[in-house]
Amino acid sequence: MNILEVSKKIVHRESSLFEIDIINNYDRLSNEIDDQNILVIGGAGSIGSSFIKSILRFKPKKIVVVDINENGLTELVRGLRSSKNQNIPDEIITYPVSFGSETFYKLFMHHRPFDIVANFAAHKHVRSEKDIFSIEALIKNNLIDAKNLLDHLIVNKPKHFFCVSTDKAANPVNVMGASKKLMEDLIFSYSDYYKVSTARFANVLFSNGSLLEGFLMRIQNEQPIACPNDVTRFFVTQEEAGQICMLSCILGENNQIFFPKLNPKNDLINFKDILPLVFSEFNLKPIYFNNEQEAIQFNIDKNNNNYPVNLFTTNTSGEKLFEEFYTDSEDVDLYTFNSLGIISINNRSLVDKQNELITSINALFAREKLIKSNIIDWLNSYIPEFQHIETGNKLDNKM
């Protein structure tokens, strides 16, 4: 299956949403990227690797890629070096290292200075709030390790610093989204030291760990598919995800959040409406069931083209039925770019409170008995608009 072609059908776009903005700003992008040293953290994932491919449309001098996924790094390099007409810098170096480790800072010092630092190492799935241990790992990654990096960059200033966010940071209803909203506040509290920007964007089609990638894995393994019937999302292709991050990183001014200008009326797509497009690639027809066991018991025979789908109504914690990119209280510009909106941050709530933030969460983690509601209360103390959806049901309890 050609994922790019299917993605185009899903979003009804033949070319990238951001291509006009790239063309209109090509000279500026080239001036800021050509002959520069670039550090990409979390660069083996779907978004980070797409960011690298977007950057390689220009001519960077050196790219250092860090990710804990050793296999992903291997495939990244293989894919780049196997592509036709791919610009590859003389130095592209990958390290299977956590950016929260001492080893990371050793390699950072070895390769410095970096002109561009882009951080994609984040927990990005609602599934991560399933238990207190996963929540602790999420917050350590999205906030504590991020702060250590931000502190380090004060004495090793890049020209551009970018840290990826999510549309779930707007009016958050889950721990992951709230942690990313707090991450936004945290990175902008460092904007007196160096330029800081980020991007909120939609679900990335067929990205690592996504529901749509799960569709493909289930078909590959001849297992039934589980699909919500009531959830709508904005979607971008993997190419578009990398491009909006590049545009935000390079074209974004200090204290700005970029987002795609998508229309809720036309661009919010229900997952159940994507199924027929995916199935058509495999010449399959969905047979719908109302519970998991009936779908699991269905005898899959690809020769007759029928394929079982458990179509369910969402009832898990932290799941918003729709997404949005900004709130009514945010300062939004919809006119500077063709397909990009900009949120300008004027109220930097965590300036001079960075250490307090980390001290308070570490005190929580030090408790012998910590429960999820303690984390919710802590997040609410920094994000009053956080309205957590708690149903008591976990994604790990579903197919």
C-alpha positions in Angstrom: 0.0 0.0 0.0 1.3 3.5 -0.9 0.8 5.4 2.3 1.4 8.8 0.7 -1.3 8.2 -2.0 -3.8 6.9 0.5 -3.1 9.9 2.8 -3.8 12.3 0.0 -7.2 10.7 -0.6 -8.0 11.0 3.1 -7.2 14.7 3.4 -8.4 15.5 -0.2 -5.1 17.2 -1.0 -2.9 16.3 -4.0 0.0 18.4 -2.9 1.2 19.5 0.6 -0.9 22.0 2.5 2.2 24.0 3.1 3.9 23.9 -0.3 2.9 27.5 -1.2 4.3 28.8 2.1 7.6 26.9 1.5 7.9 28.3 -2.0 7.0 31.9 -0.9 9.7 31.7 1.8 12.2 29.5 0.0 15.0 32.1 0.1 14.6 32.8 3.8 14.5 29.0 4.6 17.6 28.5 2.5 19.5 31.3 4.1 18.7 29.9 7.6 19.3 26.2 6.9 22.1 26.1 4.3 25.6 25.3 5.8 24.1 25.1 9.4 24.8 22.5 12.1 21.5 20.9 13.2 20.6 18.7 16.2 17.4 16.7 16.0 16.3 15.0 19.2 13.7 12.2 18.7 14.6 12.1 15.0 13.7 8.5 14.4 10.0 8.9 14.9 7.4 9.7 12.2 7.5 13.5 12.8 11.2 13.9 13.6 12.2 11.9 10.5 9.8 13.9 8.3 11.3 17.1 9.8 14.8 15.9 8.7 13.5 15.1 5.2 12.0 18.6 5.0 15.3 20.2 6.1 17.2 18.1 3.5 15.3 20.0 0.8 18.0 22.6 1.6 21.7 22.1 2.3 22.6 21.8 6.0 26.3 21.2 6.8 25.8 18.6 9.5 22.8 16.8 11.1 23.2 15.0 14.4 20.2 12.8 15.2 19.4 11.4 18.7 16.8 8.8 19.5 16.3 5.9 21.9 14.9 3.8 19.0 18.1 2.2 17.5 16.1 0.4 14.8 14.4 3.6 13.8 17.7 5.4 13.4 19.0 2.5 11.3 16.0 2.7 9.0 16.2 6.5 8.8 19.7 6.4 7.4 18.9 3.5 5.1 15.9 5.3 3.8 17.7 8.6 3.2 20.8 7.0 1.5 18.5 4.8 -0.7 16.5 7.7 -2.0 16.9 9.1 -5.5 18.2 12.7 -5.7 18.4 13.0 -1.9 20.6 15.7 -0.6 22.8 14.2 2.1 25.2 16.4 4.1 28.8 15.2 4.5 28.0 14.6 8.1 24.8 12.9 9.2 25.4 11.1 12.5 22.9 9.1 14.6 23.1 8.2 18.2 20.8 5.7 20.0 20.8 7.7 23.2 18.2 9.2 25.6 18.3 13.0 25.6 17.8 12.8 29.4 21.1 11.0 29.8 24.7 12.1 30.7 25.8 10.5 27.4 23.6 12.9 25.4 25.3 16.0 27.0 28.7 14.5 26.3 27.9 14.1 22.6 26.2 17.6 22.6 29.4 19.2 23.8 31.5 17.2 21.3 29.5 18.4 18.3 28.6 21.9 19.4 27.8 24.6 18.4 24.4 23.9 16.9 22.6 26.5 14.9 19.3 24.7 15.0 18.0 22.5 17.8 14.7 20.7 17.3 13.2 18.4 20.0 10.7 15.7 19.1 11.4 13.4 22.0 8.0 13.5 23.7 5.2 11.3 24.9 2.4 12.0 22.4 -0.3 9.5 23.1 -3.3 9.7 25.4 -2.6 6.0 26.2 0.3 7.2 28.3 -2.0 8.3 31.2 -3.1 4.7 31.8 -1.3 4.4 35.2 0.8 6.4 37.6 4.1 4.9 36.4 3.4 5.8 32.7 2.3 9.3 33.8 5.6 9.8 35.7 7.6 8.7 32.6 5.4 11.1 30.4 6.0 14.1 32.7 9.7 13.4 33.1 10.1 13.2 29.3 7.9 16.2 28.4 8.9 18.5 31.2 11.8 17.5 33.4 14.2 16.3 30.6 13.0 19.3 28.5 13.9 21.7 31.2 17.4 20.2 31.5 17.9 20.8 27.8 16.6 24.3 28.0 19.0 25.1 30.8 21.9 23.6 28.9 21.1 25.8 25.8 21.4 29.0 27.9 25.2 28.6 27.6 25.1 26.9 24.2 22.6 29.2 22.4 21.1 28.0 19.0 19.8 30.5 16.5 16.5 28.5 16.4 15.0 26.2 19.1 11.9 24.2 18.4 10.0 21.8 20.6 7.1 19.9 19.2 3.6 20.4 20.8 0.2 19.0 19.9 -3.4 20.2 19.1 -4.3 18.4 22.4 -2.6 21.3 24.3 -5.5 23.6 23.4 -8.2 23.2 26.1 -6.6 20.0 27.3 -8.7 17.1 28.6 -6.0 14.5 29.1 -2.7 14.3 31.0 -0.6 14.2 27.8 -2.3 17.3 26.4 -2.0 19.2 29.7 1.7 18.2 30.0 2.3 19.6 26.5 0.5 22.8 27.3 2.7 23.1 30.4 5.7 22.3 28.1 4.7 25.2 25.9 4.6 27.5 28.9 8.0 26.1 30.0 9.9 26.6 26.7 8.5 30.2 26.3 9.8 31.1 29.8 13.3 30.7 28.2 12.7 33.0 25.3 14.7 35.8 26.8 17.8 33.6 26.2 17.2 32.4 22.7 14.4 32.2 20.1 11.8 29.6 20.9 8.9 28.4 18.8 6.6 25.4 18.6 3.8 23.9 16.5 0.4 22.3 17.3 -0.8 20.1 14.5 -3.3 17.4 13.7 -3.1 13.6 13.8 -0.3 12.4 11.6 -1.6 9.8 9.1 -0.2 6.3 9.7 2.4 7.6 12.1 4.1 5.3 14.6 1.7 4.1 17.2 -1.3 5.8 15.6 -4.7 4.2 15.2 -4.4 4.1 11.5 -1.0 2.4 11.6 -2.8 -0.1 13.9 -5.3 -0.7 11.1 -2.5 -1.7 8.8 -0.9 -3.9 11.5 -4.2 -5.7 12.2 -4.7 -6.4 8.5 -1.1 -7.6 8.1 -1.7 -10.0 11.0 -5.2 -11.0 9.9 -6.8 -9.7 13.1 -10.0 -7.7 13.5 -9.9 -3.9 13.5 -11.3 -1.7 16.3 -12.6 1.7 15.2 -14.4 4.5 17.1 -17.7 5.7 15.5 -17.8 9.1 17.2 -14.3 10.6 17.1 -13.3 13.2 14.5 -9.8 14.5 14.1 -7.8 16.9 11.9 -5.2 15.1 9.8 -2.0 15.9 8.1 0.3 13.6 6.1 3.7 12.7 7.5 5.3 15.0 4.9 3.1 17.9 6.1 4.0 17.1 9.8 7.7 17.6 9.1 7.1 20.7 7.0 5.0 22.6 9.6 7.7 21.8 12.2 10.4 23.1 9.8 8.4 26.3 9.0 7.7 26.9 12.7 11.3 26.3 13.7 12.8 28.6 11.0 10.1 31.1 10.1 8.6 31.4 13.6 9.4 34.5 15.6 10.2 34.3 19.3 7.2 33.1 21.4 5.1 31.8 18.6 3.1 28.6 18.0 2.3 27.6 14.4 -0.8 25.5 13.5 -2.4 24.4 10.2 -5.3 26.5 8.9 -7.8 23.7 8.7 -11.5 24.2 8.7 -13.6 22.4 11.3 -16.5 22.1 8.9 -14.5 20.6 6.0 -11.4 19.1 7.6 -12.6 17.3 10.7 -12.7 13.6 9.6 -14.4 10.7 11.4 -12.2 7.6 11.8 -15.0 5.4 10.6 -15.0 7.3 7.3 -11.3 6.5 6.7 -11.9 2.7 6.9 -13.3 2.3 3.4 -10.4 4.1 1.9 -7.9 1.8 3.7 -9.9 -1.3 2.9 -10.1 -0.5 -0.8 -6.3 -0.7 -1.0 -6.5 -4.3 0.1 -9.7 -5.1 -1.8 -11.5 -5.7 1.5 -15.1 -5.0 2.6 -15.8 -4.2 6.3 -18.2 -6.4 8.3 -19.2 -4.4 11.4 -19.7 -5.9 14.9 -20.8 -4.2 18.1 -18.4 -6.0 20.4 -14.8 -7.2 20.4 -15.5 -10.9 20.9 -17.8 -11.2 17.9 -15.2 -9.5 15.8 -12.4 -11.7 17.1 -14.4 -14.9 16.5 -15.2 -14.0 12.9 -13.4 -16.3 10.5 -11.2 -14.1 8.3 -10.9 -15.3 4.8 -9.4 -12.8 2.5 -10.6 -14.8 -0.5 -14.1 -13.6 0.1 -12.9 -10.0 0.9 -15.0 -9.6 4.1 -13.1 -8.2 7.1 -14.3 -7.8 10.7 -14.4 -4.4 12.4 -15.5 -3.7 15.9 -17.2 -0.3 15.7 -17.4 1.2 19.2 -18.5 4.4 21.0 -15.6 6.0 22.8 -15.6 5.8 26.6 -11.9 6.0 27.6 -10.4 8.6 29.9 -8.9 11.7 28.3 -10.6 11.3 24.9 -12.0 14.5 23.3 -14.4 13.8 20.5 -13.0 16.6 18.4 -9.8 18.7 18.3 -9.0 22.4 18.1 -5.8 24.4 17.6 -6.3 27.4 19.7 -8.5 28.9 22.4 -10.6 32.1 22.5 -8.2 33.7 24.8 -5.1 33.3 22.6 -3.8 36.0 20.2 -4.2 34.4 16.7 -3.0 35.6 13.3 -4.6 33.9 10.3 -3.2 36.3 7.6 0.6 36.2 7.6 0.9 32.8 5.8 -1.2 31.0 3.3 -1.8 27.7 5.2 -0.4 28.5 8.6 -2.0 30.2 11.6 0.2 31.8 14.4 -0.5 32.1 18.1 1.7 34.8 19.7 2.4 34.2 23.4 2.2 37.4 25.4 1.7 36.0 28.9 4.7 33.9 29.9 3.3 32.4 33.1 6.4 30.3 34.1 9.0 33.0 33.9 11.0 32.8 37.1 9.0 29.7 38.1 10.8 27.0 36.2 12.6 25.6 39.3 9.4 25.8 41.4 7.6 23.7 38.7 10.2 20.9 38.7 10.6 21.0 42.5 6.9 20.6 43.0 6.5 17.6 40.6 9.6 15.9 42.0 8.1 16.2 45.5 4.9 14.4 44.2 7.0 11.7 42.5 8.8 11.2 45.9 5.6 10.2 47.6 5.3 6.6 48.6 1.7 6.5 47.5 0.9 8.7 44.5 -2.4 8.5 42.6 -3.5 9.9 39.3 -5.8 12.5 40.9 -2.7 14.0 42.7 -1.2 14.7 39.2 -4.5 16.1 37.9 -4.6 18.5 40.8 -1.0 19.5 40.3 -1.6 20.2 36.6 -4.7 22.2 37.4 -2.6 24.4 39.7 -0.6 25.6 36.7 -3.3 25.2 34.0 -6.7 26.3 35.4 -8.5 25.6 32.2 -7.5 21.9 32.3 -10.7 19.9 32.4 -9.7 16.2 32.6 -12.1 13.6 31.2 -12.1 10.7 33.6 -14.2 7.6 32.8 -12.2 4.9 34.6 -11.6 3.1 31.3 -8.2 2.7 29.8 -7.1 2.3 26.2 -5.2 -0.8 27.2 -8.5 -2.5 27.9 -9.5 -2.3 24.2 -8.3 -4.1 21.1 
